[in-house]
């Protein structure tokens, strides 16, 4: 069975890990919003006649980058809750 690496961390390191994951998640969310704004701008600038599915690639790929961050954040929050911090 896979061992939980968060169990080995001290309370301070666990809280620091959670805060780091929150910061990275917020950073990716800001990048995602900026990418959407740029795509909307490009669509308005170029029009829909030059539409390509490749222009929607960031909208498809960026949410997938959130999954490992969210999963790690949920695991850290569960460990913090189990320790009653």
Buried (B, 14 or more C-beta within 10 A) or exposed (E): EEEEEBEEBEEEEBBEBBEBBBEBBEEBEEEBEEBEEEBEEEBEEEEEEEEEEEEEEBEEEBEEEBEEBEEBBEBBBEBBEEEEE
